[in-house]
Amino acid sequence: MTNNSDTQTPSTQLQQPYPAPAGRAAVALLLLLILLFVLVVFVIGAGLLYVTIAHPSLATPLTVAVAGVTLVVTIVGVIAAFFAISRR
């Protein structure tokens, strides 16, 4: 088998188009993912609020659990922001 890139001249290799930048589609996808994340967090928060109101004895364990999840999400956010800044 032959490799097609070996048979091309340097001038035809330079004329090959580069992939188009993502642009609007990537921004729209990112916005939809952010919206989905916010909605999921809202639904989970509403569920935890309902459980806390229905069963007041669970307020303390739920508070500790939510604080732990908040800490993990914050750490992940900081790491993601660091990688986003360092890629530029």
C-alpha contacts under 8 A as a table, 3 or more apart, distances in Angstrom:
res1	aa1	res2	aa2	distance
2	T	6	D	7.84
3	N	6	D	5.61
3	N	7	T	7.21
4	N	7	T	5.39
4	N	8	Q	6.72
5	S	8	Q	5.45
5	S	13	Q	7.94
6	D	9	T	7.95
8	Q	12	T	6.18
8	Q	13	Q	6.44
9	T	12	T	5.46
9	T	13	Q	6.39
10	P	13	Q	5.04
10	P	14	L	6.32
11	S	14	L	5.25
11	S	15	Q	6.51
12	T	15	Q	5.09
12	T	16	Q	6.70
13	Q	16	Q	5.67
22	A	25	A	6.12
22	A	26	A	5.45
23	G	26	A	5.73
23	G	27	V	6.54
24	R	27	V	5.09
24	R	28	A	6.03
25	A	28	A	5.11
25	A	29	L	6.11
26	A	29	L	5.07
26	A	30	L	6.08
27	V	30	L	5.07
27	V	31	L	6.16
28	A	31	L	5.12
28	A	32	L	6.18
29	L	32	L	5.08
29	L	33	L	6.15
30	L	33	L	5.10
30	L	34	I	6.21
31	L	34	I	5.08
31	L	35	L	6.16
32	L	35	L	5.02
32	L	36	L	6.09
33	L	36	L	5.01
33	L	37	F	6.12
34	I	37	F	5.05
34	I	38	V	6.20
35	L	38	V	5.13
35	L	39	L	6.18
36	L	39	L	5.12
36	L	40	V	6.15
37	F	40	V	5.18
37	F	41	V	6.17
38	V	41	V	5.15
38	V	42	F	6.08
39	L	42	F	4.96
39	L	43	V	6.18
40	V	43	V	5.15
40	V	44	I	6.19
41	V	44	I	5.18
41	V	45	G	5.97
42	F	45	G	5.03
42	F	46	A	6.04
43	V	46	A	5.10
43	V	47	G	6.20
44	I	47	G	5.07
44	I	48	L	6.22
45	G	48	L	5.09
45	G	49	L	6.08
46	A	49	L	5.01
46	A	50	Y	6.16
47	G	50	Y	5.10
47	G	51	V	6.26
48	L	51	V	5.10
48	L	52	T	6.09
48	L	62	L	7.49
49	L	52	T	5.08
49	L	53	I	6.17
50	Y	53	I	5.17
50	Y	54	A	6.01
51	V	54	A	5.11
51	V	55	H	5.78
51	V	56	P	7.92
51	V	58	L	7.61
52	T	55	H	5.23
52	T	56	P	5.28
52	T	57	S	7.66
52	T	58	L	5.94
52	T	59	A	5.28
52	T	62	L	7.57
53	I	56	P	5.71
55	H	58	L	5.82
55	H	59	A	7.57
56	P	59	A	5.44
57	S	60	T	7.13
58	L	61	P	5.55
58	L	62	L	6.02
59	A	62	L	5.26
59	A	63	T	6.03
60	T	63	T	5.08
60	T	64	V	6.37
61	P	64	V	5.19
61	P	65	A	6.19
62	L	65	A	4.96
62	L	66	V	5.99
63	T	66	V	5.18
63	T	67	A	6.08
64	V	67	A	5.08
64	V	68	G	6.22
65	A	68	G	5.10
65	A	69	V	6.25
66	V	69	V	5.09
66	V	70	T	5.99
67	A	70	T	5.02
67	A	71	L	6.18
68	G	71	L	5.11
68	G	72	V	6.36
69	V	72	V	5.11
69	V	73	V	6.12
70	T	73	V	5.13
70	T	74	T	6.02
71	L	74	T	5.12
71	L	75	I	6.24
72	V	75	I	5.18
72	V	76	V	6.21
73	V	76	V	5.11
73	V	77	G	6.05
74	T	77	G	5.02
74	T	78	V	6.21
75	I	78	V	5.16
75	I	79	I	6.25
76	V	79	I	5.11
76	V	80	A	6.06
77	G	80	A	5.06
77	G	81	A	6.06
78	V	81	A	5.08
78	V	82	F	6.13
79	I	82	F	5.05
79	I	83	F	6.28
80	A	83	F	5.18
80	A	84	A	6.09
81	A	84	A	5.00
81	A	85	I	6.16
82	F	85	I	5.27
82	F	86	S	6.09
83	F	86	S	5.05
83	F	87	R	6.12
84	A	87	R	5.47
84	A	88	R	7.22
85	I	88	R	5.86
